[in-house]
């Protein structure tokens, strides 16, 4: 593990295809995927990540059939309730990025309870992107900056990249060193559009329910082969 790997972000794709390939309802893919999620958190803790950000539910996912959305919300409640003791034991701090206000009352309350209880933990920060969209995040940052300029607490000439970043949902966290996408698709899907500007991007055909610690190791091995330039010309 390279010492520069502080923050890993994952687009957890392929639950539906996993179920379809087995002639199962999509719900079974989502349920099977929860174990991969638990394993990924365990991997992050064991490998001393400072931050792990998981794309759980996008702002576009609200457009899915209501039956599937309801199932996902109930699964979220179940997972948070079940895993909270383990998060506490592992000293993991839970943070949610996205529009939590759009969530139904029960999952929103369950998440807030977990956020409050883990707020004092000092280990890995687990960011769950729920009701999240990268473009929406950027728009919200612009609105927040405009409000501060309007009320006189911020001067327009002082707005730079660092100021803008502090108004994003992940304020205070370093940009992801590595973005992993399962399921074989080569797109960001409106995920961390600002923060992923210079992230290494690893795509695997493995569907999320089959993403084991061994698959995670492959992603880390890939990262360790990369020479991160950040737009600069390095000595050859």
KOLZA-457968 format. One record per atom (N, C-alpha, C): atom name; x, z, y. Coordinates in pm, whole numbers, plus 32768, in hexadecimal, padded with zeros to 4 digits. Layout:
REM residues N
CA,X,Z,Y .
...
This chain:
REM residues 236
N,8055,8000,7F88 .
CA,8000,8000,8000 .
C,8058,8000,807C .
N,8044,7F9C,80D1 .
CA,8092,7F97,814C .
C,8062,8001,81AE .
N,80BE,803A,81F9 .
CA,809C,80A5,8255 .
C,804C,8073,82CC .
N,8048,7FF0,82E3 .
CA,8000,7FBB,8357 .
C,7F6B,7FA9,833B .
N,7F41,7FBB,82C0 .
CA,7EB5,7FA6,829C .
C,7E66,8025,82BB .
N,7E25,8024,832F .
CA,7DD9,809A,835B .
C,7D43,8087,8349 .
N,7D14,800D,835D .
CA,7C84,7FF5,8364 .
C,7C60,7F7B,8311 .
N,7C07,7F8D,82B1 .
CA,7BD6,7F20,825D .
C,7B3F,7F13,8273 .
N,7B12,7E98,8284 .
CA,7A83,7E7C,8294 .
C,7A57,7E1E,8222 .
N,79DE,7E33,81F0 .
CA,79B0,7DE5,817E .
C,7925,7DAB,8198 .
N,7917,7D29,817B .
CA,7895,7CE7,8177 .
C,786B,7CE7,80E4 .
N,780B,7D3B,80C2 .
CA,77E6,7D52,8037 .
C,777A,7CED,800F .
N,77A5,7C7A,7FDF .
CA,7749,7C0B,7FC4 .
C,773F,7BEF,7F2F .
N,76C6,7BC9,7F02 .
CA,76B6,7B99,7E7A .
C,7658,7BE9,7E22 .
N,7615,7C4F,7E59 .
CA,75BA,7C9E,7E07 .
C,7549,7C49,7DCC .
N,750E,7BF5,7E21 .
CA,749F,7BA2,7DF2 .
C,74CA,7B3F,7D88 .
N,753E,7B00,7D9E .
CA,7570,7A9E,7D3D .
C,7597,7AE0,7CB9 .
N,75CA,7B5B,7CC3 .
CA,75EC,7BA5,7C4A .
C,756F,7BBA,7BF5 .
N,7502,7BE1,7C36 .
CA,7485,7BF7,7BED .
C,744D,7B74,7BB7 .
N,7450,7B0C,7C0B .
CA,7418,7A8B,7BE1 .
C,7461,7A54,7B68 .
N,74E5,7A64,7B63 .
CA,7533,7A2F,7AF3 .
C,7510,7A75,7A70 .
N,74D0,7AEA,7A7B .
CA,74A8,7B36,7A05 .
C,7411,7B34,79F2 .
N,73CE,7ADE,7A41 .
CA,733D,7ACE,7A3B .
C,72F6,7B52,7A56 .
N,732B,7B9A,7AB7 .
CA,72F2,7C19,7AE1 .
C,72B9,7C0D,7B6E .
N,7262,7C69,7B94 .
CA,7232,7C71,7C1D .
C,72A7,7C93,7C79 .
N,72A1,7C65,7CF6 .
CA,730C,7C7E,7D57 .
C,7328,7D14,7D66 .
N,72C0,7D66,7D54 .
CA,72CF,7DF6,7D65 .
C,733D,7E2F,7D0B .
N,7347,7DF9,7C92 .
CA,73AB,7E2B,7C35 .
C,7438,7E0F,7C68 .
N,7448,7D9F,7CAD .
CA,74CB,7D81,7CE8 .
C,74F0,7DE5,7D54 .
N,748D,7E08,7DA7 .
CA,74A8,7E6A,7E10 .
C,74CB,7EF3,7DD3 .
N,7482,7F19,7D6C .
CA,749E,7F9B,7D2C .
C,7527,7F9C,7CEA .
N,7548,7F2F,7CA5 .
CA,75CB,7F26,7C65 .
C,763A,7F29,7CCF .
N,761E,7EEC,7D42 .
CA,7680,7EE7,7DAD .
C,76A0,7F6F,7DE7 .
N,7647,7FD0,7DD8 .
CA,7662,8055,7E0F .
C,76DA,8096,7DCB .
N,76ED,807A,7D4B .
CA,7760,80B3,7D06 .
C,77E2,8078,7D3B .
N,77E0,7FF6,7D5A .
CA,7857,7FB8,7D95 .
C,7875,7FF5,7E1E .
N,780C,8017,7E67 .
CA,781E,8057,7EE9 .
C,785F,80E0,7EDA .
N,782D,812D,7E7C .
CA,7866,81B2,7E62 .
C,78F8,81A6,7E39 .
N,7915,8144,7DE3 .
CA,799F,8130,7DB5 .
C,79FB,8106,7E28 .
N,79C6,80B4,7E85 .
CA,7A16,8087,7EF7 .
C,7A3A,80FD,7F52 .
N,79DB,8157,7F67 .
CA,79F6,81CE,7FB8 .
C,7A60,8224,7F74 .
N,7A52,8235,7EF1 .
CA,7AB5,8281,7EA4 .
C,7B40,8242,7EB1 .
N,7B46,81BE,7EAA .
CA,7BC4,8175,7EB6 .
C,7C02,818E,7F40 .
N,7BAE,8186,7FA7 .
CA,7BE0,819C,802F .
C,7C1A,8227,8042 .
N,7BD7,828B,800A .
CA,7C08,8314,8014 .
C,7C8B,8323,7FC9 .
N,7C91,82EE,7F4F .
CA,7D09,82FB,7EFC .
C,7D82,82B5,7F3B .
N,7D67,8247,7F84 .
CA,7DD5,81FA,7FBF .
C,7DEA,821B,8053 .
N,7DAB,8286,807E .
CA,7DC4,82BF,8103 .
C,7DA5,825E,8175 .
N,7D39,8211,8167 .
CA,7D0B,81C3,81D9 .
C,7CDF,8224,8246 .
N,7CF2,81FD,82C1 .
CA,7CBB,824C,8330 .
C,7C29,8227,8349 .
N,7C0A,81A6,8335 .
CA,7B83,8174,834D .
C,7B5C,8110,82E0 .
N,7AE0,8119,82B4 .
CA,7AA5,80B7,825A .
C,7A1C,8093,8292 .
N,7A08,8013,82B0 .
CA,798A,7FE7,82EC .
C,7943,7F89,828C .
N,78C7,7FAB,8268 .
CA,787B,7F61,8205 .
C,77FF,7F23,8245 .
N,77EB,7EA2,822B .
CA,7777,7E58,8260 .
C,7702,7E6F,8202 .
N,76AF,7ED0,8223 .
CA,7644,7EFC,81CB .
C,75C4,7EAB,81DF .
N,759E,7E99,825E .
CA,751D,7E59,827C .
C,7528,7E1A,8307 .
N,751D,7D96,830D .
CA,752F,7D51,838D .
C,74AF,7D4F,83DE .
N,74BC,7D2F,845E .
CA,7445,7D23,84B3 .
C,73EC,7CB2,8484 .
N,7427,7C4E,8441 .
CA,73D9,7BDE,840B .
C,7390,7C03,838A .
N,73BF,7C6A,8346 .
CA,7381,7C91,82C7 .
C,72F2,7CC3,82D6 .
N,72CC,7CE8,8352 .
CA,7240,7D11,8368 .
C,71DF,7C9F,834C .
N,7212,7C24,8349 .
CA,71BC,7BB1,8330 .
C,71A0,7B9A,829B .
N,71DE,7BE8,8245 .
CA,71C6,7BDC,81B6 .
C,7139,7C0C,8193 .
N,7107,7BEA,811D .
CA,7081,7C18,80F5 .
C,7075,7CB0,8102 .
N,7001,7CDE,8131 .
CA,6FEE,7D6C,814C .
C,7003,7DC2,80D0 .
N,6FE2,7D8C,805C .
CA,6FF5,7DD7,7FE0 .
C,7089,7DF4,7FC7 .
N,70DE,7D90,7FE4 .
CA,716D,7DA3,7FD0 .
C,71A6,7E02,8039 .
N,7179,7DF4,80B5 .
CA,71A9,7E4D,8120 .
C,7183,7EDE,8101 .
N,7107,7EF3,80D5 .
CA,70DA,7F7B,80B3 .
C,712F,7FB5,8043 .
N,714F,7F62,7FE1 .
CA,71A2,7F90,7F72 .
C,722D,7FB9,7FA4 .
N,7265,7F67,7FFB .
CA,72EA,7F84,8030 .
C,72EB,8005,8082 .
N,7281,801A,80CF .
CA,7279,8095,811E .
C,726F,8110,80C4 .
N,721E,8106,8058 .
CA,7213,8176,7FFA .
C,7295,818D,7FAF .
N,72DB,8120,7F90 .
CA,735B,812B,7F4C .
C,73C2,816E,7FA7 .
N,73B9,8150,8027 .
CA,7412,818D,8089 .
C,73FC,8224,808F .
N,737E,824D,8092 .
CA,735C,82DC,8092 .
C,7396,8320,8016 .
N,7381,82E0,7FA4 .
CA,73B1,8317,7F24 .
C,7448,8326,7F23 .
N,748D,82BE,7F4F .
CA,751F,82BF,7F4C .
C,755A,832A,7FA8 .
N,7527,8330,8022 .
CA,755D,8390,8083 .
C,7548,841E,8051 .
N,74D1,843A,801E .
CA,74B3,84C0,7FE9 .
C,750E,84E2,7F74 .
N,7520,8482,7F1A .
CA,7570,8499,7EA2 .
C,7605,84A9,7EC1 .
N,7638,845A,7F20 .
CA,76C8,8456,7F38 .
C,76F9,84B6,7FA3 .
N,769F,84F5,7FEC .
CA,76CB,854F,8057 .
C,7727,85C0,8026 .
N,7707,8604,7FB6 .
CA,7764,866D,7F88 .
C,77F0,8636,7F6C .
N,77F8,85BC,7F36 .
CA,787A,8581,7F17 .
C,78C5,855E,7F97 .
N,787D,852D,7FFD .
CA,78BD,8511,807E .
C,78F7,8590,80B9 .
N,78AC,85FE,80AD .
CA,78DD,867C,80E2 .
C,7959,86AA,8095 .
N,7954,869D,8012 .
CA,79C6,86C8,7FBF .
C,7A43,8677,7FDE .
N,7A30,85F6,7FFC .
CA,7AA2,859D,8017 .
C,7AC7,8599,80AA .
N,7A84,85EA,80FC .
CA,7AA5,85F4,818B .
C,7A8D,8571,81D5 .
N,7A27,8523,81A9 .
CA,7A08,84A2,81E6 .
C,79A5,84B5,8258 .
N,79C1,8475,82C8 .
CA,7967,8478,833B .
C,7911,83FB,8339 .
N,788E,840C,833D .
CA,7831,839B,833A .
C,7805,8374,83C7 .
N,780E,82F3,83E3 .
CA,77E2,82BC,8463 .
C,778B,8242,8446 .
N,7721,822F,8491 .
CA,76CE,81B9,8483 .
C,76DC,8164,8501 .
N,76F7,80E3,84F0 .
CA,76FB,8087,8561 .
C,7687,8025,8551 .
N,7644,8007,85BF .
CA,75D0,7FB0,85BA .
C,7559,7FF4,85FD .
N,74E6,7FB6,85F0 .
CA,746C,7FE8,8630 .
C,7421,8046,85D1 .
N,744F,80C3,85CA .
CA,740C,8125,8575 .
C,737B,813A,859E .
N,735D,8121,861C .
CA,72D5,8137,864E .
C,7270,80DC,8609 .
N,729F,806E,85CE .
CA,7244,8012,8589 .
C,7220,8041,84FD .
N,726A,80A1,84C9 .
CA,7250,80D1,8442 .
C,71D0,8124,843C .
N,718A,8120,83CC .
CA,7118,817A,83BA .
C,7145,820B,83C6 .
N,70E7,8263,83DE .
CA,710A,82EF,83FC .
C,7157,8332,838B .
N,712F,831D,830E .
CA,716E,8365,829E .
C,7202,8341,828C .
N,7227,82C0,8282 .
CA,72B6,82A3,8276 .
C,7305,82C7,82F4 .
N,72C5,82BB,8368 .
CA,730B,82DF,83E4 .
C,732B,8375,83E5 .
N,72CB,83C7,83B9 .
CA,72E0,8458,83B6 .
C,734A,847D,834E .
N,7347,843A,82DB .
CA,73A9,8456,8272 .
C,7436,8435,82A1 .
N,7444,83C2,82E3 .
CA,74C6,839B,8319 .
C,74F5,83FB,8385 .
N,749B,841F,83DF .
CA,74C3,8479,844D .
C,74F0,84FF,8417 .
N,74AD,8530,83AF .
CA,74D4,85AD,8370 .
C,7562,85A4,8339 .
N,7580,8534,82F6 .
CA,7606,8521,82BD .
C,766F,8512,832B .
N,764B,84CA,8395 .
CA,76A7,84BA,8407 .
C,76C8,8543,8443 .
N,7661,8594,8456 .
CA,7675,8618,8493 .
C,76CB,8672,8438 .
N,76AE,8670,83B7 .
CA,76F5,86CB,835C .
C,7787,86A3,8347 .
N,77A4,8622,8352 .
CA,782E,85F6,833C .
C,787D,85E6,83BD .
N,783E,8605,842D .
CA,787D,85E9,84B0 .
C,7900,8634,84C4 .
N,7910,86A6,8481 .
CA,798B,86F2,8490 .
C,79F6,86CF,842C .
N,79D8,8673,83D0 .
CA,7A3B,864C,836B .
C,7AAC,85FD,83AC .
N,7B23,860B,8376 .
CA,7B99,85D1,83B5 .
C,7BE0,8569,835F .
N,7BA4,8545,82EE .
CA,7BE0,84E0,8298 .
C,7BB4,8455,82C0 .
N,7BA5,83FD,825E .
CA,7B7F,8372,8279 .
C,7AF8,836B,82C1 .
N,7AF0,8313,8323 .
CA,7A70,82F9,8365 .
C,7A2D,8284,8321 .
N,79B7,829D,82EA .
CA,7968,8237,82A6 .
C,78FE,8203,8307 .
N,790E,8186,8331 .
CA,78B0,8148,838D .
C,784E,80F2,833F .
N,77CE,8111,8348 .
CA,7768,80C0,8308 .
C,7725,8069,8372 .
N,7734,7FE5,8365 .
CA,76F3,7F87,83C1 .
C,7666,7F6F,838F .
N,7606,7FAC,83D3 .
CA,757A,7FA7,83A9 .
C,7525,7F77,841F .
N,74CF,7F14,8407 .
CA,7486,7ED4,8474 .
C,74EA,7EA6,84DD .
N,7555,7E68,84AC .
CA,75C8,7E44,84FF .
C,75D3,7DAD,850F .
N,75F9,7D83,8587 .
CA,7619,7CF8,85A2 .
C,768B,7CF1,8606 .
N,76EF,7CA0,85EB .
CA,7763,7C97,8643 .
C,7742,7C65,86CE .
N,76EC,7C01,86D6 .
CA,76C5,7BCE,875B .
C,7677,7C36,87A9 .
N,761E,7C7D,8764 .
CA,75D1,7CE6,87A5 .
C,762C,7D55,87D9 .
N,7693,7D75,878B .
CA,76F4,7DDA,87B5 .
C,773A,7DB1,8837 .
N,775E,7D33,8841 .
CA,77A1,7D01,88B9 .
C,7742,7D02,8931 .
N,76C5,7CDB,891A .
CA,7661,7CDF,8986 .
C,764C,7D6F,89B5 .
N,7642,7DCE,8958 .
CA,7630,7E5A,897D .
C,76A7,7E8E,89CC .
N,7720,7E63,89A7 .
CA,7797,7E8C,89F2 .
C,7792,7E57,8A81 .
N,7767,7DDA,8A90 .
CA,775A,7D9F,8B17 .
C,76F6,7DEC,8B6B .
N,7686,7E11,8B2E .
CA,7620,7E5D,8B77 .
C,7657,7EE5,8BA3 .
N,769F,7F26,8B48 .
CA,76D6,7FAA,8B67 .
C,773B,7FA2,8BDA .
N,7790,7F3C,8BD5 .
CA,77F2,7F29,8C41 .
C,77AC,7F0A,8CC4 .
N,7745,7EB5,8CBF .
CA,76FB,7E91,8D39 .
C,76BA,7F0B,8D78 .
N,7685,7F65,8D24 .
CA,7647,7FDE,8D58 .
C,76AE,8037,8D9E .
N,7726,8040,8D67 .
CA,778D,8093,8DA4 .
C,77BE,8056,8E28 .
N,77C4,7FD3,8E2D .
CA,77E9,7F90,8EAA .
C,777D,7FA6,8F13 .
N,7700,7F9C,8EE6 .
CA,768F,7FAC,8F42 .
C,768A,8039,8F7D .
N,76A7,809F,8F28 .
CA,769E,8128,8F5E .
C,7722,8158,8F9B .
N,7787,80FF,8F9F .
CA,7802,811D,8FE7 .
C,786C,8168,8F99 .
N,7856,817F,8F17 .
CA,78BA,81C9,8EC8 .
C,7926,816E,8E8F .
N,7915,80EB,8E9F .
CA,7977,808B,8E6D .
C,7980,8017,8ED0 .
N,79FB,7FEE,8EF0 .
CA,7A0F,7F7C,8F48 .
C,7A1E,7EFD,8EF5 .
N,79E6,7E91,8F26 .
CA,79E8,7E15,8EDB .
C,7A77,7DE5,8EC1 .
N,7AD1,7DFF,8F1E .
CA,7B5C,7DD3,8F0D .
C,7BA6,7E24,8EA2 .
N,7B6B,7E95,8E7C .
CA,7BA9,7EE9,8E15 .
C,7B7E,7EC2,8D87 .
N,7B20,7E65,8D7E .
CA,7AEF,7E3D,8CFA .
C,7B55,7DE1,8CB8 .
N,7B8D,7E0F,8C49 .
CA,7BE9,7DBE,8BFB .
C,7BC4,7DCD,8B68 .
N,7C18,7D9A,8B0F .
CA,7BF7,7D9F,8A81 .
C,7BEB,7E2E,8A4D .
N,7C42,7E85,8A7B .
CA,7C3D,7F10,8A4A .
C,7BBF,7F56,8A7A .
N,7B96,7F3D,8AF5 .
CA,7B1A,7F77,8B28 .
C,7AA3,7F42,8ADA .
N,7AA2,7EBF,8AC2 .
CA,7A34,7E83,8A77 .
C,7A2C,7EBF,89EB .
N,7A9F,7ECE,89A9 .
CA,7AA1,7F03,8920 .
C,7A68,7F90,891A .
N,7A7D,7FDE,8983 .
CA,7A4B,8067,8985 .
C,79B3,806D,898E .
N,7974,7FFF,89AF .
CA,78E2,7FFB,89B9 .
C,78A0,7FC0,893C .
N,78F0,7F9D,88DA .
CA,78BA,7F6A,885C .
C,7891,7FDF,8803 .
N,7846,7FC2,8799 .
CA,7815,802B,8740 .
C,7888,8078,86FF .
N,78F8,8032,86E3 .
CA,796A,8071,86A0 .
C,79D2,80A4,8702 .
N,79A6,80CE,8776 .
CA,7A04,80FC,87DD .
C,7A5E,8169,87A5 .
N,7ADF,815B,87C2 .
CA,7B3F,81BD,8795 .
C,7B81,819B,8711 .
N,7B47,8140,86C5 .
CA,7B81,8118,8645 .
C,7BDB,809E,8659 .
N,7C48,8095,860E .
CA,7C9A,801C,8616 .
C,7C50,7FA6,85D9 .
N,7C73,7F2D,8603 .
CA,7C36,7EB7,85C6 .
C,7C5A,7EB1,8532 .
N,7C04,7E75,84E0 .
CA,7C23,7E6B,8450 .
C,7CA4,7E1D,8438 .
N,7CF9,7E54,83E4 .
CA,7D6F,7E0A,83B9 .
C,7D45,7D9D,8355 .
N,7CE2,7DBD,8306 .
CA,7CB9,7D65,8299 .
C,7C21,7D61,8290 .
N,7BE8,7CE8,828B .
CA,7B59,7CD6,8270 .
C,7B4C,7C94,81E7 .
N,7B04,7CD5,818F .
CA,7AED,7CA2,8108 .
C,7A5E,7C6F,8100 .
N,7A4E,7BF7,80C6 .
CA,79C7,7BC4,80AB .
C,79BB,7BA3,8017 .
N,795B,7BDF,7FD6 .
CA,793F,7BBE,7F4A .
C,78DA,7B4C,7F45 .
N,78CB,7B0F,7ECF .
CA,7864,7AA9,7EBC .
C,788D,7A1C,7EDE .
N,7909,7A08,7F0C .
CA,793F,7982,7F1B .
C,791B,7936,7F98 .
N,78D2,7972,7FF6 .
CA,78AE,792C,8071 .
C,791B,793E,80DB .
N,7936,78D2,8127 .
CA,79A1,78D6,818C .
C,7966,78DC,8219 .
N,7926,794A,8237 .
CA,78F1,795D,82BF .
C,78E5,79F2,82DB .
N,78E5,7A13,835C .
CA,78DE,7AA0,8386 .
C,784F,7AD5,8389 .
N,77EC,7A7C,838E .
CA,775F,7AA6,838D .
C,7740,7B0E,83F9 .
N,7771,7AF2,8473 .
CA,774F,7B46,84E6 .
C,7783,7BD5,84D6 .
N,77F9,7BE2,849A .
CA,7832,7C65,847B .
C,78B2,7C7E,84C9 .
N,78B3,7CE5,851A .
CA,792B,7D10,8564 .
C,796E,7C9A,85AA .
N,7921,7C4D,85F4 .
CA,7953,7BD1,8630 .
C,79C6,7BEB,8691 .
N,79BD,7C54,86DF .
CA,7A28,7C75,873D .
C,7A9E,7CB2,86F2 .
N,7A81,7D13,869C .
CA,7AEB,7D62,865E .
C,7B3D,7D13,85F7 .
N,7B02,7CAB,85BC .
CA,7B46,7C62,8551 .
C,7B99,7BED,8584 .
N,7BB1,7BE7,8605 .
CA,7BF7,7B74,8641 .
C,7C7D,7B58,85FD .
N,7CC6,7BC0,85D9 .
CA,7D49,7BAE,859A .
C,7D52,7BF3,8511 .
N,7CE0,7C0E,84D5 .
CA,7CE1,7C49,844F .
C,7D09,7BE1,83E7 .
N,7D4C,7C0E,837E .
CA,7D61,7BB8,830A .
C,7CDC,7BAE,82C0 .
N,7CBE,7B37,828B .
CA,7C3C,7B1E,824D .
C,7C50,7AFA,81BB .
N,7C19,7B4D,8163 .
CA,7C28,7B39,80D2 .
C,7B9F,7B1E,8095 .
N,7B93,7AAD,8051 .
CA,7B15,7A88,800F .
C,7B2A,7A85,7F79 .
N,7ACF,7AC3,7F31 .
CA,7AD1,7ABE,7E9F .
C,7A4B,7A8B,7E6C .
N,7A4F,7A40,7DFF .
CA,79D2,7A10,7DC1 .
C,7988,7A80,7D79 .
N,79C9,7AEF,7D64 .
CA,798A,7B61,7D21 .
C,7911,7B8F,7D71 .
N,789F,7B9E,7D2F .
CA,7827,7BD0,7D70 .
C,7832,7C67,7D84 .
N,77F1,7C99,7DED .
CA,7805,7D25,7E11 .
C,77EF,7D88,7D9D .
N,7788,7D7B,7D4B .
CA,7777,7DDD,7CDF .
C,77EC,7DE0,7C7C .
N,783C,7D76,7C78 .
CA,78AF,7D6F,7C1E .
C,7933,7D8E,7C64 .
N,792C,7DBA,7CE2 .
CA,79A5,7DD5,7D2F .
C,79DB,7E5F,7D0A .
N,7A3C,7E61,7CB1 .
CA,7A76,7EDC,7C7E .
C,7AF2,7F03,7CCE .
N,7B2D,7F74,7CAA .
CA,7BA9,7F9E,7CEB .
C,7C18,7F3A,7CD1 .
N,7C15,7EF8,7C5B .
CA,7C78,7E91,7C3D .
C,7C6A,7E1B,7C9C .
N,7BEF,7DF5,7CBC .
CA,7BD7,7D8A,7D1C .
C,7C05,7DB4,7DA7 .
N,7BF0,7E31,7DC8 .
CA,7C1D,7E65,7E4A .
C,7CB6,7E5E,7E53 .
N,7CF8,7E80,7DE5 .
CA,7D8A,7E78,7DE2 .
C,7DBC,7DEA,7DFD .
N,7D74,7D87,7DC9 .
CA,7D99,7CFB,7DE0 .
C,7D93,7CDA,7E75 .
N,7D2E,7D0E,7EB7 .
CA,7D20,7CF7,7F47 .
C,7D93,7D37,7F93 .
N,7DBA,7DAE,7F6A .
CA,7E29,7DF3,7FAC .
C,7EAC,7DA9,7F91 .
N,7EBD,7D79,7F17 .
CA,7F36,7D2B,7EF6 .
C,7F3E,7CAF,7F4D .
N,7ECD,7C6D,7F63 .
CA,7EC8,7BF8,7FBD .
C,7EF2,7C20,8049 .
N,7EBB,7C8C,807A .
CA,7EDC,7CBB,8101 .
C,7F73,7CD3,810F .
N,7FAD,7D0C,80A8 .
CA,803B,7D2E,80AE .
C,8096,7CB3,80AF .
N,805F,7C3D,8091 .
CA,80AF,7BC2,8097 .
C,80AA,7B83,8121 .
N,8051,7BB3,8177 .
CA,803B,7B73,81F7 .
C,809D,7BA4,8261 .
N,80C5,7B4A,82B9 .
CA,8118,7B6D,832D .
C,80BE,7B64,83A7 .
N,809D,7BD6,83DE .
CA,803C,7BDB,844C .
C,8083,7BB9,84CF .
N,8055,7B4F,8511 .
CA,8097,7B1D,858A .
C,804D,7B42,860B .
N,7FCA,7B50,8604 .
CA,7F79,7B6E,867B .
C,7F94,7B09,86EA .
N,7FA6,7A8B,86C4 .
CA,7FBA,7A1F,8724 .
C,8048,7A0E,8754 .
N,80A3,7A68,8728 .
CA,812D,7A61,8757 .
C,8182,7A0E,86F8 .
N,81F2,79DB,872B .
CA,8254,7997,86D8 .
C,82BB,79FE,86AE .
N,82C5,7A17,862D .
CA,8324,7A79,85FC .
C,83A8,7A35,85D8 .
N,8410,7A84,85D4 .
CA,8494,7A4E,85AD .
C,848D,7A1A,851E .
N,84C8,79A6,8506 .
CA,84C8,796D,8481 .
C,8550,7986,843D .
